Amino acid sequence: MSFYHTKVLSEVKTIYTDLLINGGGTSGVTAAIQAARLGVRVVIVEETPWLGGMLTAAGVSAIDGNHNLPSGLWGEFRQKLRDYYGGEETLNTGWVSHTLFEPHVADAIFKQMVESEGDTQVFYRFYLKEVKVKNRRIVEVEYFNSSGNIKIIPKMVIDASECGDLMARAGCKYRIGRESRIETGEDCAPENPDNVIQDITFVAVLKDFGEGADKSIPKPANYNSNAYFGTCQELSDHSNPSLCGAEKMFKYGRLPNKKYMINWPIQGNDYYLDSLEMNHEERRRAWQAAKDFTLGYIYYLQTEGGFSHFGLADDEFPTGDKLAFIPYIRESRRLKGMNFLTLNDIIDPFKEQGRQIYRQGVAVGDYPLDHHHDKSPVPIDEKFPEVSAFTIPYGCLVPEDIDNLVVAEKSISVSHIVNGCSRLQPVVMLIGQAAGASAALCIRDKCDPFELPVRVLQDVLISYNCYLVPTHDVSPLDRAFGSVQRVIASGVMKGEIVHNNWVNEIHFNPNKIVEEQIFREALRRTGLRDIAFDQDFGSDRRVSRAEAVIWLWEFLGRPEMKNSSNYFKDISVDDQLVSACNYFYHRGWLESITSDNIFSPDKPLIKIELAYLIDKVFNPFHNIPITNFR
């Protein structure tokens, strides 16, 4: 792996690569890792000197959501954090998240992960200048910095930037702001569209220097203490009993090593600024006002609040003002893609009359809808319904306009409302991983993203322990994880939606005993003819392992097996059951669902065993037709 910096720029002119990733942020870094693992040459071009984006360079180092969904590279990254700090509980330092960490530590982890994977080059502190398109394909991308330019000639491109800059320059259609309810069909969308986006935040990391220390900063420009009044009980008129005290407020984003992430939404440092259509220099100037607002909040806490011993951390961001490199941008330009994910798709993804585009899922999340609009230029009163844990379908990453581009980060094709839960860090990491896999497969198979069969992509993601559907009670550690993912994504079996405070869950209930109704319904959903049962059992009658095996064996035409086995030493019934058991055993389809090396024919069948058998016998994931986009 190579890291190019400005001092060697004069040696770099034109670079040919398999895959260009525009942005080394939260999705860009996972896209690079996944693509490199699949054997393609990768070039990342990143505006900051860090990898990780909102997790690192923007300072949002408190994970929101997916705590019980250790999917893919998100799970790997979290484990590396746990290893670094010394275990799971060492990251549980604040109450906003189960996983909090110092931004610079995450940057180092991401750099180590990228460095260990394949042929990858990273260019830091370069900014997008020009995107050349010919016949619906990106043929050249040029970047600049103070020392000169570089040109990248890629086969495939991923836009993983914070604002969707490359897709816009390439000519992709996109949305900004809030759509109308007529366009999206969302009851809580506004009657008329507007361009209002979510607030941004320039994050600061404070450090406790101990009682008696005075780390107060100079009064920043345009300071107005009234902007922060009411941030906590001690700094309010006490008319709002729901406000927390200052101590709890600081513990919100408490990090390891006596540090505190300042990303506080209540009269804190959220700031309204729409810089999406600005160029680099315009953004730099506009962001200064947001920086000053955060510095004003710090000054307010130090002086009005009496927390002068909490100073800007001097060992975190190597910036002149000690703030994050970039702001936390919650809402980007949003692609008009081959799929458009709306609120109605994630309230109940399993409903029969719905589009069921969860079946095309490539990333998962479980966070509720959470928008930041307190600083909006127009009053916004959004009331959201509960949503399910959700999937991001592949088509949300695929543009309508450019053939060799995949879009990641927060610029995927979702509504403004859905952006409130699709923007969270683990979801964005998984979107990046899916984008990287998609691009690599397209390079391998010599096709474009809209041509890549979604099942091919999903198979690869499962092999890297990624969830297609957010099953909170079946993880990659379960032997039948892949089978459960496939039978749900094929529509043959379903999950149960559970709301648990700020976490939305889908339960598969793997140990639930299978009743005949569940068994029949699962077989019906394979799209094949029903099994002719010998008896008319009640719908709530439990199905035994023996009955399940015999019914499946009969359905397959009673295939004969010449080899016998002592594996089924507890079977004392007729030859029909022995033959059926042998048929499935010699294909390895029973071995993995019996933990005691005994078939136990009278034992009730449970759901995870049924999922495994259906997956292996019928292969509905590949046999039930599905289109990439609908």
C-alpha positions as CSV (number, residue, x, y, z in Angstrom):
1,M,0.0,0.0,0.0
2,S,1.2,3.5,-0.7
3,F,0.3,6.8,0.9
4,Y,0.9,9.9,-1.3
5,H,1.3,13.3,0.3
6,T,1.8,16.7,-1.1
7,K,5.6,16.5,-0.8
8,V,5.8,13.8,-3.5
9,L,3.0,15.3,-5.7
10,S,5.4,16.3,-8.4
11,E,6.1,12.6,-9.0
12,V,2.4,11.8,-9.6
13,K,0.6,12.8,-12.8
14,T,-1.9,10.3,-14.2
15,I,-2.9,7.1,-12.4
16,Y,-4.7,4.1,-13.8
17,T,-6.7,2.0,-11.4
18,D,-9.5,-0.5,-11.2
19,L,-11.5,1.4,-8.7
20,L,-11.4,5.1,-7.6
21,I,-13.1,5.9,-4.3
22,N,-13.9,9.6,-4.0
23,G,-13.7,10.1,-0.2
24,G,-12.0,8.1,2.5
25,G,-14.7,8.6,5.0
26,T,-17.0,6.2,6.9
27,S,-18.2,4.4,3.7
28,G,-15.1,5.1,1.6
29,V,-12.8,3.2,3.9
30,T,-15.0,0.1,4.1
31,A,-15.5,0.2,0.4
32,A,-11.8,0.2,-0.1
33,I,-11.2,-2.7,2.3
34,Q,-13.9,-4.8,0.8
35,A,-12.8,-4.2,-2.8
36,A,-9.2,-4.9,-2.0
37,R,-10.2,-8.2,-0.4
38,L,-11.8,-9.1,-3.6
39,G,-8.6,-8.5,-5.5
40,V,-9.0,-5.1,-7.3
41,R,-6.6,-2.2,-7.3
42,V,-8.0,0.7,-5.3
43,V,-7.2,4.5,-5.2
44,I,-8.8,6.6,-2.4
45,V,-8.7,10.4,-2.7
46,E,-9.6,12.1,0.6
47,E,-9.8,15.7,1.5
48,T,-8.5,15.4,5.1
49,P,-5.4,13.7,6.5
50,W,-7.5,11.0,8.2
51,L,-9.5,8.0,7.2
52,G,-13.0,7.4,8.6
53,G,-14.9,10.6,7.9
54,M,-17.7,11.3,10.4
55,L,-16.3,8.7,12.8
56,T,-12.9,10.4,12.9
57,A,-12.3,13.6,10.9
58,A,-15.7,14.9,12.0
59,G,-15.3,13.7,15.5
60,V,-18.6,11.7,15.9
61,S,-16.9,8.9,17.8
62,A,-20.0,7.5,19.5
63,I,-21.7,4.8,17.5
64,D,-25.4,5.2,16.9
65,G,-27.3,1.9,16.5
66,N,-26.5,-1.7,15.3
67,H,-25.1,-2.7,18.7
68,N,-26.6,-6.2,18.4
69,L,-26.0,-6.4,14.6
70,P,-22.2,-7.0,14.3
71,S,-22.4,-7.1,10.6
72,G,-19.4,-7.3,8.3
73,L,-16.7,-4.6,8.6
74,W,-18.7,-2.7,11.3
75,G,-18.3,-5.8,13.5
76,E,-14.6,-6.1,12.6
77,F,-13.9,-2.4,13.4
78,R,-15.7,-2.6,16.7
79,Q,-13.7,-5.7,17.7
80,K,-10.5,-3.8,16.9
81,L,-11.6,-1.0,19.2
82,R,-12.4,-3.4,21.9
83,D,-9.0,-5.1,21.5
84,Y,-7.2,-1.7,21.7
85,Y,-9.0,-0.4,24.8
86,G,-9.2,-3.8,26.6
87,G,-12.7,-5.1,26.2
88,E,-16.3,-4.2,25.5
89,E,-17.0,-2.3,28.7
90,T,-14.0,0.0,28.2
91,L,-16.0,1.6,25.3
92,N,-19.2,2.0,27.3
93,T,-18.2,5.3,28.8
94,G,-21.1,7.5,27.8
95,W,-24.8,7.1,27.8
96,V,-25.5,8.0,24.2
97,S,-23.8,4.8,22.9
98,H,-22.4,1.5,23.9
99,T,-19.3,2.2,21.8
100,L,-17.3,5.4,22.3
101,F,-13.7,6.0,21.4
102,E,-11.1,8.6,20.7
103,P,-11.3,9.8,17.0
104,H,-7.5,9.5,16.4
105,V,-7.6,5.9,17.6
106,A,-10.2,5.0,15.0
107,D,-8.2,6.8,12.3
108,A,-5.2,4.7,13.2
109,I,-7.3,1.5,13.1
110,F,-8.7,2.3,9.7
111,K,-5.3,3.1,8.3
112,Q,-4.0,-0.2,9.5
113,M,-6.9,-2.1,8.0
114,V,-6.5,-0.4,4.7
115,E,-2.7,-0.9,4.7
116,S,-3.1,-4.6,5.3
117,E,-5.4,-5.1,2.3
118,G,-4.1,-5.5,-1.3
119,D,-3.0,-2.9,-3.7
120,T,-4.4,0.4,-2.3
121,Q,-3.1,3.9,-2.7
122,V,-4.4,6.8,-0.6
123,F,-4.1,10.5,-1.5
124,Y,-4.7,12.9,1.3
125,R,-5.7,16.6,1.2
126,F,-6.8,16.6,-2.4
127,Y,-10.0,18.2,-3.6
128,L,-12.3,17.3,-6.6
129,K,-11.7,19.6,-9.6
130,E,-13.3,17.9,-12.6
131,V,-15.2,14.8,-13.7
132,K,-15.1,13.8,-17.3
133,V,-17.9,11.6,-18.6
134,K,-18.2,10.0,-22.0
135,N,-21.1,7.7,-23.1
136,R,-22.5,7.5,-19.6
137,R,-19.2,6.5,-18.1
138,I,-16.7,8.4,-16.0
139,V,-13.5,8.3,-17.9
140,E,-11.3,10.7,-15.9
141,V,-11.4,12.4,-12.5
142,E,-9.0,15.3,-11.7
143,Y,-8.1,16.5,-8.2
144,F,-6.1,19.5,-7.0
145,N,-4.3,20.8,-3.9
146,S,-1.9,23.7,-3.3
147,S,1.0,21.8,-4.9
148,G,-0.7,20.6,-8.1
149,N,-3.1,18.2,-9.7
150,I,-3.5,14.4,-10.1
151,K,-5.7,12.6,-12.7
152,I,-7.2,9.2,-12.1
153,I,-8.3,7.0,-14.9
154,P,-10.6,4.3,-13.3
155,K,-12.7,1.4,-14.5
156,M,-15.2,1.9,-11.7
157,V,-15.9,4.7,-9.3
158,I,-17.5,5.0,-5.9
159,D,-18.7,8.4,-4.6
160,A,-18.2,8.2,-0.9
161,S,-17.9,11.9,-0.3
162,E,-19.7,13.8,2.5
163,C,-21.8,15.9,0.1
164,G,-22.2,13.7,-3.0
165,D,-19.8,16.0,-5.0
166,L,-18.6,13.5,-7.6
167,M,-22.1,12.2,-8.5
168,A,-23.3,15.7,-9.0
169,R,-20.3,16.7,-11.2
170,A,-20.8,13.5,-13.2
171,G,-24.4,14.6,-14.0
172,C,-26.4,12.3,-11.8
173,K,-29.9,13.5,-10.8
174,Y,-30.3,14.0,-7.1
175,R,-32.6,15.5,-4.4
176,I,-31.8,18.1,-1.8
177,G,-34.1,18.8,1.2
178,R,-37.6,17.6,2.0
179,E,-39.8,16.0,-0.6
180,S,-43.6,16.5,-0.6
181,R,-45.9,13.8,0.6
182,I,-47.3,13.6,-3.0
183,E,-43.9,12.5,-4.3
184,T,-43.0,10.0,-1.5
185,G,-46.4,8.9,-0.2
186,E,-45.2,9.5,3.3
187,D,-48.0,10.8,5.5
188,C,-45.6,12.9,7.7
189,A,-43.8,14.5,4.8
190,P,-44.6,18.2,4.2
191,E,-47.4,19.2,1.8
192,N,-45.0,21.2,-0.3
193,P,-41.3,20.4,-0.9
194,D,-38.5,22.6,0.3
195,N,-34.7,22.7,0.4
196,V,-34.3,22.4,4.2
197,I,-31.7,19.9,5.3
198,Q,-30.7,18.7,8.7
199,D,-28.4,20.8,10.9
200,I,-24.7,20.2,10.8
201,T,-22.3,20.1,13.9
202,F,-18.7,21.1,14.2
203,V,-17.7,18.6,16.9
204,A,-15.2,19.5,19.7
205,V,-13.4,17.0,22.0
206,L,-12.8,18.4,25.5
207,K,-10.5,17.0,28.1
208,D,-10.7,17.2,31.8
209,F,-7.5,18.8,33.0
210,G,-8.5,18.5,36.6
211,E,-10.0,20.8,39.2
212,G,-8.2,24.2,39.4
213,A,-7.1,24.2,35.8
214,D,-8.3,27.1,33.7
215,K,-8.4,26.1,30.0
216,S,-10.9,28.8,29.0
217,I,-10.6,29.9,25.4
218,P,-10.8,33.5,24.2
219,K,-14.3,34.8,23.4
220,P,-15.0,33.8,19.8
221,A,-16.3,36.0,17.1
222,N,-20.1,36.8,17.1
223,Y,-20.5,35.2,20.6
224,N,-24.0,35.3,21.9
225,S,-24.7,33.6,25.2
226,N,-28.5,33.6,24.6
227,A,-27.9,31.0,21.8
228,Y,-26.9,28.4,24.4
229,F,-29.2,29.3,27.3
230,G,-31.3,26.2,28.3
231,T,-28.6,23.6,27.4
232,C,-28.9,22.0,30.8
233,Q,-30.7,22.5,34.2
234,E,-27.9,24.7,35.7
235,L,-27.9,26.9,32.6
236,S,-31.6,27.5,32.2
237,D,-34.6,29.1,33.9
238,H,-35.6,25.7,35.3
239,S,-39.0,25.9,33.4
240,N,-38.2,22.6,31.5
241,P,-38.1,19.7,34.0
242,S,-37.0,17.3,31.2
243,L,-33.6,19.0,30.9
244,C,-30.8,17.0,32.3
245,G,-28.1,18.3,34.7
246,A,-24.7,19.4,33.5
247,E,-22.9,16.3,34.8
248,K,-25.2,14.0,32.8
249,M,-25.0,16.3,29.8
250,F,-21.2,15.9,29.7
251,K,-21.5,12.1,30.2
252,Y,-23.6,11.9,27.1
253,G,-20.5,11.8,24.9
254,R,-17.8,10.8,27.5
255,L,-14.9,9.1,25.8
256,P,-12.1,7.0,27.2
257,N,-9.1,8.9,28.8
258,K,-11.2,11.7,30.4
259,K,-12.3,13.1,27.1
260,Y,-15.8,14.4,26.1
261,M,-17.3,14.6,22.6
262,I,-19.3,17.8,22.3
263,N,-22.1,17.0,19.9
264,W,-25.0,18.2,22.1
265,P,-28.4,18.8,20.4
266,I,-30.2,20.9,23.1
267,Q,-29.2,24.5,22.8
268,G,-25.7,23.1,22.0
269,N,-23.5,23.2,18.9
270,D,-25.9,22.2,16.1
271,Y,-25.8,24.8,13.4
272,Y,-27.9,25.3,10.2
273,L,-25.8,25.5,7.1
274,D,-26.5,24.2,3.6
275,S,-23.1,24.0,1.9
276,L,-23.9,21.1,-0.4
277,E,-23.7,23.1,-3.6
278,M,-20.6,25.1,-2.6
279,N,-17.2,24.4,-3.9
280,H,-14.2,23.6,-1.6
281,E,-13.2,27.2,-0.9
282,E,-16.8,28.4,-0.4
283,R,-17.4,25.6,2.1
284,R,-14.2,26.4,4.0
285,R,-15.3,30.0,4.5
286,A,-18.9,29.0,5.3
287,W,-17.8,26.4,7.8
288,Q,-15.9,29.0,9.8
289,A,-19.3,30.4,11.2
290,A,-20.2,26.9,12.3
291,K,-16.8,26.6,14.0
292,D,-17.2,29.9,15.8
293,F,-20.6,28.7,17.0
294,T,-19.1,25.6,18.5
295,L,-16.3,27.6,20.1
296,G,-19.0,29.9,21.5
297,Y,-20.6,26.9,23.1
298,I,-17.3,25.8,24.6
299,Y,-16.7,29.3,25.9
300,Y,-20.2,29.4,27.4
301,L,-19.7,26.1,29.2
302,Q,-16.3,27.3,30.5
303,T,-17.4,30.7,31.7
304,E,-21.1,30.7,32.4
305,G,-21.1,27.1,33.4
306,G,-18.0,27.1,35.5
307,F,-16.3,24.2,33.6
308,S,-13.0,26.0,32.9
309,H,-11.1,22.8,33.7
310,F,-12.6,21.2,30.6
311,G,-10.4,22.4,27.8
312,L,-10.0,21.5,24.1
313,A,-8.1,18.3,23.9
314,D,-4.5,19.0,22.8
315,D,-3.9,15.3,21.7
316,E,-6.8,14.7,19.4
317,F,-7.3,16.8,16.3
318,P,-4.0,18.3,14.9
319,T,-5.8,21.4,13.7
320,G,-5.1,25.1,14.5
321,D,-8.3,25.5,16.5
322,K,-8.3,21.9,17.9
323,L,-11.7,21.3,16.4
324,A,-12.6,18.4,14.0
325,F,-11.3,18.6,10.5
326,I,-14.8,18.8,9.0
327,P,-18.3,19.2,10.3
328,Y,-20.7,16.4,10.9
329,I,-22.9,16.6,7.8
330,R,-26.1,14.7,8.5
331,E,-27.7,15.1,5.2
332,S,-26.1,15.2,1.7
333,R,-27.4,15.4,-1.8
334,R,-29.4,12.3,-2.3
335,L,-29.1,10.3,-5.5
336,K,-32.1,9.5,-7.7
337,G,-31.3,5.9,-8.0
338,M,-32.7,2.7,-9.3
339,N,-34.6,2.2,-6.0
340,F,-36.0,5.0,-3.8
341,L,-36.4,4.0,-0.2
342,T,-39.2,5.8,1.6
343,L,-40.8,5.6,5.1
344,N,-43.5,3.2,3.9
345,D,-40.9,0.6,3.0
346,I,-39.4,0.6,6.5
347,I,-42.5,0.8,8.7
348,D,-43.3,-2.9,8.0
349,P,-41.0,-4.4,5.3
350,F,-42.7,-7.8,5.5
351,K,-46.3,-6.7,4.6
352,E,-47.7,-8.6,1.7
353,Q,-49.0,-5.6,-0.1
354,G,-45.7,-3.7,0.1
355,R,-42.9,-3.6,-2.3
356,Q,-40.8,-5.9,-0.2
357,I,-37.6,-4.4,-1.4
358,Y,-36.0,-5.6,1.8
359,R,-35.3,-8.8,-0.2
360,Q,-32.7,-6.8,-2.1
361,G,-30.9,-5.7,1.1
362,V,-27.2,-5.1,1.2
363,A,-26.9,-3.1,4.5
364,V,-28.9,-3.1,7.7
365,G,-29.8,-0.7,10.5
366,D,-31.9,-0.5,13.6
367,Y,-31.9,3.2,14.6
368,P,-35.2,5.1,14.8
369,L,-35.9,8.2,12.7
370,D,-33.8,11.0,14.2
371,H,-33.7,14.5,12.6
372,H,-31.9,17.6,13.8
373,H,-33.9,20.7,12.8
374,D,-33.7,22.9,15.8
375,K,-31.7,25.5,14.0
376,S,-33.7,25.3,10.8
377,P,-34.5,28.7,9.0
378,V,-38.1,27.6,9.0
379,P,-40.1,26.0,11.8
380,I,-40.2,22.2,11.4
381,D,-42.4,20.0,13.5
382,E,-41.9,16.4,12.3
383,K,-43.7,13.6,14.1
384,F,-42.5,10.2,13.0
385,P,-44.0,6.8,13.4
386,E,-42.1,3.8,14.7
387,V,-40.2,2.0,12.1
388,S,-38.8,-1.5,11.8
389,A,-35.2,-2.4,11.8
390,F,-34.4,-2.0,8.1
391,T,-32.4,-2.9,5.1
392,I,-30.9,-0.7,2.4
393,P,-31.7,-2.3,-1.0
394,Y,-29.0,-2.4,-3.6
395,G,-30.8,-0.2,-6.0
396,C,-30.4,2.8,-3.6
397,L,-26.6,2.7,-4.5
398,V,-27.1,2.5,-8.3
399,P,-27.5,5.7,-10.4
400,E,-29.9,6.0,-13.2
401,D,-27.5,8.2,-15.3
402,I,-23.9,6.9,-15.0
403,D,-23.1,3.3,-15.7
404,N,-19.7,2.8,-13.9
405,L,-20.6,4.6,-10.7
406,V,-21.8,3.3,-7.3
407,V,-22.9,5.9,-4.7
408,A,-22.3,5.4,-1.0
409,E,-22.1,7.4,2.3
410,K,-25.3,9.6,2.9
411,S,-25.9,10.3,-0.8
412,I,-27.9,7.1,-1.5
413,S,-31.4,7.1,-2.9
414,V,-33.6,7.6,0.2
415,S,-36.2,10.2,1.1
416,H,-35.4,13.0,3.5
417,I,-37.3,11.2,6.2
418,V,-35.5,7.9,5.8
419,N,-32.2,9.8,5.8
420,G,-32.9,10.2,9.5
421,C,-32.0,6.5,10.1
422,S,-29.9,5.6,7.1
423,R,-27.2,8.3,7.9
424,L,-25.9,6.6,11.1
425,Q,-22.3,5.4,11.2
426,P,-22.7,1.5,11.2
427,V,-25.3,1.7,8.4
428,V,-23.0,3.9,6.3
429,M,-20.0,1.6,7.0
430,L,-22.1,-1.3,5.6
431,I,-23.3,0.7,2.6
432,G,-19.6,1.3,1.9
433,Q,-18.8,-2.4,2.2
434,A,-21.7,-3.3,-0.2
435,A,-20.5,-0.6,-2.6
436,G,-16.9,-1.9,-2.6
437,A,-18.1,-5.5,-3.2
438,S,-20.4,-4.3,-6.0
439,A,-17.6,-2.4,-7.7
440,A,-15.2,-5.3,-7.4
441,L,-17.7,-7.8,-8.8
442,C,-18.4,-5.6,-11.7
443,I,-14.7,-5.3,-12.5
444,R,-14.4,-9.1,-12.2
445,D,-17.5,-9.9,-14.3
446,K,-17.0,-7.1,-16.8
447,C,-20.5,-5.6,-16.1
448,D,-22.0,-2.5,-14.8
449,P,-23.7,-2.1,-11.4
450,F,-27.2,-2.0,-12.8
451,E,-26.4,-5.4,-14.5
452,L,-24.9,-7.1,-11.5
453,P,-27.4,-9.7,-10.1
454,V,-28.3,-8.7,-6.6
455,R,-28.1,-12.3,-5.5
456,V,-24.4,-12.5,-6.6
457,L,-23.6,-9.4,-4.5
458,Q,-25.6,-10.7,-1.5
459,D,-23.8,-14.1,-1.6
460,V,-20.5,-12.3,-1.3
461,L,-21.7,-10.2,1.5
462,I,-23.0,-13.2,3.5
463,S,-19.6,-14.8,3.0
464,Y,-18.1,-11.8,4.8
465,N,-20.6,-12.1,7.7
466,C,-22.8,-9.3,6.5
467,Y,-26.5,-9.3,7.3
468,L,-29.0,-8.9,4.5
469,V,-31.8,-8.7,7.0
470,P,-31.3,-7.4,10.5
471,T,-32.0,-10.6,12.6
472,H,-31.1,-9.5,16.1
473,D,-31.3,-13.1,17.5
474,V,-29.4,-14.9,14.8
475,S,-25.8,-13.6,14.3
476,P,-22.9,-14.8,12.1
477,L,-21.8,-17.0,15.1
478,D,-24.9,-19.2,14.5
479,R,-24.3,-22.2,12.3
480,A,-27.4,-21.5,10.2
481,F,-26.8,-17.7,9.9
482,G,-26.5,-17.8,6.1
483,S,-29.6,-20.0,5.8
484,V,-31.7,-17.7,7.9
485,Q,-30.5,-14.7,5.9
486,R,-31.3,-16.4,2.6
487,V,-34.8,-17.7,3.5
488,I,-35.9,-14.3,4.8
489,A,-34.4,-12.5,1.9
490,S,-36.1,-14.9,-0.5
491,G,-39.5,-14.1,1.2
492,V,-40.0,-17.7,2.4
493,M,-39.8,-17.0,6.1
494,K,-40.3,-13.8,8.0
495,G,-39.2,-12.0,11.1
496,E,-41.1,-10.4,13.9
497,I,-40.8,-6.6,14.3
498,V,-40.0,-5.5,17.9
499,H,-39.7,-2.0,19.2
500,N,-37.4,-1.6,22.1
501,N,-37.0,2.1,23.1
502,W,-34.4,3.6,20.7
503,V,-33.7,0.3,19.1
504,N,-35.9,-1.4,16.5
505,E,-35.4,-5.1,16.2
506,I,-36.4,-8.0,14.0
507,H,-36.6,-11.4,15.8
508,F,-36.4,-14.6,13.9
509,N,-37.2,-16.6,17.1
510,P,-34.7,-19.4,16.0
511,N,-35.7,-21.7,18.9
512,K,-39.4,-21.4,18.4
513,I,-41.1,-24.8,17.9
514,V,-42.5,-25.1,14.4
515,E,-46.2,-25.7,14.1
516,E,-47.7,-27.2,11.0
517,Q,-49.1,-23.9,9.8
518,I,-45.6,-22.4,9.8
519,F,-44.2,-25.4,8.0
520,R,-46.9,-25.4,5.3
521,E,-46.7,-21.6,4.9
522,A,-42.9,-21.8,4.4
523,L,-43.2,-24.5,1.8
524,R,-46.0,-22.5,0.0
525,R,-43.7,-19.5,-0.2
526,T,-41.1,-21.5,-2.0
527,G,-43.4,-21.2,-5.0
528,L,-43.5,-25.0,-5.4
529,R,-46.5,-27.3,-5.0
530,D,-47.7,-28.2,-1.5
531,I,-46.8,-31.5,0.1
532,A,-49.5,-34.1,0.3
533,F,-49.8,-34.8,4.0
534,D,-51.1,-38.2,5.1
535,Q,-53.3,-36.7,7.8
536,D,-55.2,-33.5,8.3
537,F,-53.4,-32.1,11.4
538,G,-54.5,-28.9,13.2
539,S,-52.7,-25.8,12.3
540,D,-51.1,-25.4,15.7
541,R,-49.9,-29.0,15.9
542,R,-46.1,-29.2,16.5
543,V,-44.0,-30.8,13.7
544,S,-41.5,-33.3,14.8
545,R,-38.1,-33.7,13.1
546,A,-39.2,-37.1,11.8
547,E,-42.3,-35.7,10.2
548,A,-40.5,-32.8,8.6
549,V,-37.8,-35.1,7.1
550,I,-40.4,-37.6,5.8
551,W,-42.6,-34.9,4.2
552,L,-39.6,-33.3,2.5
553,W,-38.3,-36.7,1.4
554,E,-41.6,-37.7,0.0
555,F,-41.9,-34.3,-1.8
556,L,-38.6,-35.1,-3.5
557,G,-39.9,-38.4,-4.7
558,R,-38.4,-40.7,-2.1
559,P,-34.9,-40.9,-3.4
560,E,-33.1,-44.0,-2.4
561,M,-29.8,-44.1,-0.6
562,K,-27.5,-47.1,-0.8
563,N,-25.2,-46.2,2.0
564,S,-26.4,-46.7,5.6
565,S,-25.2,-44.9,8.6
566,N,-25.0,-45.5,12.3
567,Y,-25.5,-41.8,12.9
568,F,-29.2,-42.3,13.5
569,K,-28.7,-44.8,16.3
570,D,-31.9,-43.7,18.2
571,I,-34.2,-44.3,15.2
572,S,-36.5,-47.2,15.9
573,V,-39.2,-46.7,13.3
574,D,-39.8,-48.0,9.8
575,D,-37.4,-48.0,6.9
576,Q,-39.1,-45.0,5.3
577,L,-37.7,-42.7,8.1
578,V,-34.3,-44.2,8.0
579,S,-34.1,-43.7,4.2
580,A,-35.3,-40.1,4.5
581,C,-32.8,-39.4,7.3
582,N,-29.9,-41.0,5.3
583,Y,-30.8,-39.0,2.2
584,F,-30.5,-35.7,4.1
585,Y,-27.6,-36.8,6.3
586,H,-25.4,-37.8,3.4
587,R,-25.8,-34.3,2.0
588,G,-24.8,-32.7,5.3
589,W,-28.3,-31.2,5.8
590,L,-29.1,-32.9,9.1
591,E,-25.6,-32.9,10.6
592,S,-25.6,-29.1,11.2
593,I,-29.0,-29.0,12.8
594,T,-28.4,-31.6,15.4
595,S,-26.0,-30.7,18.2
596,D,-25.9,-34.1,20.0
597,N,-25.1,-36.3,17.0
598,I,-28.4,-38.0,17.5
599,F,-31.3,-37.2,15.2
600,S,-34.0,-37.6,17.9
601,P,-37.0,-38.1,15.5
602,D,-39.6,-37.2,18.1
603,K,-37.9,-33.9,19.0
604,P,-39.9,-30.9,17.9
605,L,-38.5,-29.1,14.9
606,I,-37.4,-25.5,15.6
607,K,-37.4,-22.5,13.2
608,I,-33.7,-22.3,12.6
609,E,-33.7,-26.0,11.7
610,L,-36.6,-25.5,9.3
611,A,-34.7,-22.5,7.7
612,Y,-31.6,-24.6,7.2
613,L,-33.6,-27.5,5.6
614,I,-35.6,-25.2,3.3
615,D,-32.4,-23.4,2.3
616,K,-30.6,-26.6,1.5
617,V,-33.5,-28.6,-0.1
618,F,-35.2,-25.9,-2.1
619,N,-32.5,-23.1,-2.5
620,P,-35.3,-20.5,-2.7
621,F,-32.7,-17.7,-2.5
622,H,-31.6,-18.5,-6.1
623,N,-34.6,-20.3,-7.4
624,I,-37.3,-17.8,-6.6
625,P,-37.0,-15.1,-9.4
626,I,-36.0,-11.6,-8.2
627,T,-35.2,-8.5,-10.2
628,N,-32.5,-6.1,-9.1
629,F,-34.9,-3.1,-8.9
630,R,-38.6,-2.7,-8.6
